Amino acid sequence: MGALHSYTVDVRWTGAGHAGTTSYTAYSRDHEVAVAGHPTLLGSSDPAFRGDPTRYNPEELFVAALAQCHMLWFLHFAAQDGVVVVGYRDEAVGTMRVESAGAGQFTDVMLHPRITVRGEDVTDDRVATLHARAHDHCFIARSVNFPVRHEPVTRRVA
């Protein structure tokens, strides 16, 4: 069995106001997400669920975690394979279905990595292999029960 890692996150609701949860509309969804040694993230719910659109919501952070994990593995394998990456951007999109009773789940996440590599000799097949390896190793993607797909675009610079 491999090494176990533990992650501690402190989530504090800051939206009680004076009324608390006396009704669905009486309280704010505002909260803080704190991890020791890191800046505090200001969170809320999605605006569709009465949240503050200026704050991060859990669904956005979930999609971000998938995109970050893929990127970090991709960069790791690129460095191992001698592929020099000089730019990486991903405008990831997650799709969540909400059922009539209010429960819901993500149905898929599509990553759109835009990579800039140095060297004209880096083939699309080589980059595709790095993405496949990143996908196979991403801890977050391996932990979800829906497809996490990627549509990469590679740009080459001398």
C-alpha positions as YAML, in Angstrom:
chain: A
units: angstrom
residues:
- id: 1
  name: MET
  ca: [0.00, 0.00, 0.00]
- id: 2
  name: GLY
  ca: [1.27, 3.47, -0.87]
- id: 3
  name: ALA
  ca: [1.77, 6.49, 1.34]
- id: 4
  name: LEU
  ca: [-1.28, 8.17, 2.83]
- id: 5
  name: HIS
  ca: [-1.65, 11.95, 2.72]
- id: 6
  name: SER
  ca: [-4.10, 13.99, 4.76]
- id: 7
  name: TYR
  ca: [-5.44, 17.44, 3.87]
- id: 8
  name: THR
  ca: [-7.01, 19.77, 6.43]
- id: 9
  name: VAL
  ca: [-9.25, 22.61, 5.34]
- id: 10
  name: ASP
  ca: [-11.08, 24.97, 7.70]
- id: 11
  name: VAL
  ca: [-14.45, 26.08, 6.30]
- id: 12
  name: ARG
  ca: [-16.25, 28.76, 8.33]
- id: 13
  name: TRP
  ca: [-19.70, 30.09, 7.59]
- id: 14
  name: THR
  ca: [-19.76, 33.89, 7.93]
- id: 15
  name: GLY
  ca: [-23.29, 34.54, 6.70]
- id: 16
  name: ALA
  ca: [-25.49, 34.04, 9.76]
- id: 17
  name: GLY
  ca: [-26.28, 37.74, 10.19]
- id: 18
  name: HIS
  ca: [-28.87, 38.38, 12.90]
- id: 19
  name: ALA
  ca: [-31.48, 35.88, 11.72]
- id: 20
  name: GLY
  ca: [-29.38, 32.78, 11.02]
- id: 21
  name: THR
  ca: [-31.30, 30.12, 9.13]
- id: 22
  name: THR
  ca: [-34.76, 31.26, 10.16]
- id: 23
  name: SER
  ca: [-35.71, 30.92, 6.49]
- id: 24
  name: TYR
  ca: [-34.11, 29.99, 3.17]
- id: 25
  name: THR
  ca: [-33.75, 33.65, 2.25]
- id: 26
  name: ALA
  ca: [-32.68, 34.92, 5.70]
- id: 27
  name: TYR
  ca: [-29.02, 33.94, 5.59]
- id: 28
  name: SER
  ca: [-26.02, 34.56, 3.41]
- id: 29
  name: ARG
  ca: [-24.13, 31.69, 1.80]
- id: 30
  name: ASP
  ca: [-20.84, 33.50, 2.46]
- id: 31
  name: HIS
  ca: [-18.04, 31.50, 4.00]
- id: 32
  name: GLU
  ca: [-14.27, 31.34, 4.21]
- id: 33
  name: VAL
  ca: [-12.00, 28.49, 3.19]
- id: 34
  name: ALA
  ca: [-8.74, 28.52, 5.09]
- id: 35
  name: VAL
  ca: [-5.68, 26.31, 4.85]
- id: 36
  name: ALA
  ca: [-2.82, 26.96, 7.22]
- id: 37
  name: GLY
  ca: [-0.13, 29.08, 5.60]
- id: 38
  name: HIS
  ca: [-2.31, 30.12, 2.62]
- id: 39
  name: PRO
  ca: [-4.47, 33.16, 1.85]
- id: 40
  name: THR
  ca: [-8.10, 32.69, 2.79]
- id: 41
  name: LEU
  ca: [-10.51, 32.05, -0.08]
- id: 42
  name: LEU
  ca: [-13.84, 33.84, 0.11]
- id: 43
  name: GLY
  ca: [-16.57, 31.39, -0.79]
- id: 44
  name: SER
  ca: [-20.29, 31.39, -1.38]
- id: 45
  name: SER
  ca: [-22.77, 29.28, -3.30]
- id: 46
  name: ASP
  ca: [-23.41, 29.60, -7.01]
- id: 47
  name: PRO
  ca: [-25.55, 32.68, -7.71]
- id: 48
  name: ALA
  ca: [-28.30, 30.31, -8.92]
- id: 49
  name: PHE
  ca: [-28.50, 29.14, -5.29]
- id: 50
  name: ARG
  ca: [-28.55, 32.62, -3.73]
- id: 51
  name: GLY
  ca: [-24.77, 32.99, -3.60]
- id: 52
  name: ASP
  ca: [-22.49, 35.97, -4.01]
- id: 53
  name: PRO
  ca: [-21.14, 36.04, -7.59]
- id: 54
  name: THR
  ca: [-17.96, 37.82, -6.45]
- id: 55
  name: ARG
  ca: [-16.88, 34.83, -4.36]
- id: 56
  name: TYR
  ca: [-15.68, 31.35, -5.35]
- id: 57
  name: ASN
  ca: [-18.23, 28.56, -5.17]
- id: 58
  name: PRO
  ca: [-17.48, 24.88, -4.51]
- id: 59
  name: GLU
  ca: [-18.38, 23.86, -8.04]
- id: 60
  name: GLU
  ca: [-15.84, 26.28, -9.53]
- id: 61
  name: LEU
  ca: [-13.16, 25.12, -7.09]
- id: 62
  name: PHE
  ca: [-13.93, 21.49, -7.94]
- id: 63
  name: VAL
  ca: [-13.43, 22.10, -11.66]
- id: 64
  name: ALA
  ca: [-10.29, 24.12, -10.85]
- id: 65
  name: ALA
  ca: [-8.92, 21.20, -8.82]
- id: 66
  name: LEU
  ca: [-9.34, 18.86, -11.79]
- id: 67
  name: ALA
  ca: [-7.65, 21.34, -14.15]
- id: 68
  name: GLN
  ca: [-4.80, 22.02, -11.70]
- id: 69
  name: CYS
  ca: [-4.16, 18.33, -11.10]
- id: 70
  name: HIS
  ca: [-4.01, 17.58, -14.83]
- id: 71
  name: MET
  ca: [-1.70, 20.53, -15.46]
- id: 72
  name: LEU
  ca: [0.72, 19.60, -12.68]
- id: 73
  name: TRP
  ca: [0.98, 15.99, -13.87]
- id: 74
  name: PHE
  ca: [1.37, 17.14, -17.48]
- id: 75
  name: LEU
  ca: [4.22, 19.48, -16.52]
- id: 76
  name: HIS
  ca: [5.85, 16.69, -14.51]
- id: 77
  name: PHE
  ca: [5.76, 14.24, -17.40]
- id: 78
  name: ALA
  ca: [6.84, 16.91, -19.92]
- id: 79
  name: ALA
  ca: [9.92, 17.66, -17.81]
- id: 80
  name: GLN
  ca: [10.67, 13.94, -17.49]
- id: 81
  name: ASP
  ca: [10.28, 13.46, -21.24]
- id: 82
  name: GLY
  ca: [12.40, 16.46, -22.22]
- id: 83
  name: VAL
  ca: [9.50, 18.50, -23.59]
- id: 84
  name: VAL
  ca: [10.05, 22.17, -22.72]
- id: 85
  name: VAL
  ca: [6.71, 23.76, -21.83]
- id: 86
  name: VAL
  ca: [6.85, 27.56, -21.69]
- id: 87
  name: GLY
  ca: [3.12, 28.27, -21.40]
- id: 88
  name: TYR
  ca: [0.02, 26.49, -20.12]
- id: 89
  name: ARG
  ca: [-3.54, 27.74, -19.80]
- id: 90
  name: ASP
  ca: [-6.74, 25.76, -19.33]
- id: 91
  name: GLU
  ca: [-10.26, 27.13, -19.58]
- id: 92
  name: ALA
  ca: [-11.92, 24.07, -18.08]
- id: 93
  name: VAL
  ca: [-15.69, 23.59, -18.17]
- id: 94
  name: GLY
  ca: [-17.67, 21.40, -15.80]
- id: 95
  name: THR
  ca: [-21.28, 20.38, -16.39]
- id: 96
  name: MET
  ca: [-23.53, 19.76, -13.40]
- id: 97
  name: ARG
  ca: [-27.08, 18.48, -13.58]
- id: 98
  name: VAL
  ca: [-29.52, 19.47, -10.83]
- id: 99
  name: GLU
  ca: [-32.49, 17.17, -10.43]
- id: 100
  name: SER
  ca: [-36.04, 18.29, -9.65]
- id: 101
  name: ALA
  ca: [-35.66, 17.38, -5.95]
- id: 102
  name: GLY
  ca: [-32.63, 19.68, -5.72]
- id: 103
  name: ALA
  ca: [-29.84, 17.10, -5.56]
- id: 104
  name: GLY
  ca: [-27.40, 16.95, -8.40]
- id: 105
  name: GLN
  ca: [-24.03, 15.82, -9.66]
- id: 106
  name: PHE
  ca: [-21.37, 16.64, -12.19]
- id: 107
  name: THR
  ca: [-21.85, 14.76, -15.44]
- id: 108
  name: ASP
  ca: [-18.50, 15.62, -17.01]
- id: 109
  name: VAL
  ca: [-15.60, 18.03, -17.04]
- id: 110
  name: MET
  ca: [-13.85, 19.08, -20.23]
- id: 111
  name: LEU
  ca: [-10.33, 20.42, -19.93]
- id: 112
  name: HIS
  ca: [-9.09, 22.75, -22.69]
- id: 113
  name: PRO
  ca: [-5.34, 22.95, -22.10]
- id: 114
  name: ARG
  ca: [-3.52, 25.41, -24.35]
- id: 115
  name: ILE
  ca: [0.15, 24.54, -24.19]
- id: 116
  name: THR
  ca: [3.11, 26.36, -25.65]
- id: 117
  name: VAL
  ca: [6.19, 24.19, -26.14]
- id: 118
  name: ARG
  ca: [9.67, 25.12, -27.26]
- id: 119
  name: GLY
  ca: [10.92, 23.21, -30.27]
- id: 120
  name: GLU
  ca: [9.42, 22.36, -33.62]
- id: 121
  name: ASP
  ca: [10.26, 18.67, -33.12]
- id: 122
  name: VAL
  ca: [7.61, 18.13, -30.41]
- id: 123
  name: THR
  ca: [4.89, 16.17, -32.22]
- id: 124
  name: ASP
  ca: [1.17, 16.19, -31.50]
- id: 125
  name: ASP
  ca: [1.40, 12.46, -30.70]
- id: 126
  name: ARG
  ca: [4.09, 13.08, -28.11]
- id: 127
  name: VAL
  ca: [2.01, 15.80, -26.45]
- id: 128
  name: ALA
  ca: [-1.10, 13.58, -26.58]
- id: 129
  name: THR
  ca: [0.83, 10.84, -24.79]
- id: 130
  name: LEU
  ca: [1.82, 13.29, -22.06]
- id: 131
  name: HIS
  ca: [-1.84, 14.31, -21.64]
- id: 132
  name: ALA
  ca: [-2.92, 10.67, -21.45]
- id: 133
  name: ARG
  ca: [-0.31, 9.98, -18.78]
- id: 134
  name: ALA
  ca: [-1.37, 13.09, -16.86]
- id: 135
  name: HIS
  ca: [-4.99, 11.96, -16.99]
- id: 136
  name: ASP
  ca: [-4.09, 8.46, -15.81]
- id: 137
  name: HIS
  ca: [-2.15, 9.84, -12.83]
- id: 138
  name: CYS
  ca: [-4.33, 12.77, -11.71]
- id: 139
  name: PHE
  ca: [-5.47, 12.00, -8.18]
- id: 140
  name: ILE
  ca: [-8.61, 14.09, -8.51]
- id: 141
  name: ALA
  ca: [-9.73, 12.67, -11.89]
- id: 142
  name: ARG
  ca: [-9.13, 9.15, -10.57]
- id: 143
  name: SER
  ca: [-11.45, 9.93, -7.65]
- id: 144
  name: VAL
  ca: [-14.58, 11.01, -9.53]
- id: 145
  name: ASN
  ca: [-17.34, 8.92, -11.08]
- id: 146
  name: PHE
  ca: [-17.82, 10.92, -14.28]
- id: 147
  name: PRO
  ca: [-15.64, 11.46, -17.34]
- id: 148
  name: VAL
  ca: [-12.87, 14.05, -17.27]
- id: 149
  name: ARG
  ca: [-11.91, 14.64, -20.88]
- id: 150
  name: HIS
  ca: [-9.40, 16.95, -22.49]
- id: 151
  name: GLU
  ca: [-9.13, 18.74, -25.82]
- id: 152
  name: PRO
  ca: [-5.59, 20.13, -25.91]
- id: 153
  name: VAL
  ca: [-4.16, 22.61, -28.38]
- id: 154
  name: THR
  ca: [-0.39, 22.88, -28.72]
- id: 155
  name: ARG
  ca: [1.54, 25.85, -30.03]
- id: 156
  name: ARG
  ca: [5.22, 25.58, -30.86]
- id: 157
  name: VAL
  ca: [7.82, 28.32, -30.52]
- id: 158
  name: ALA
  ca: [11.47, 28.23, -31.52]
...
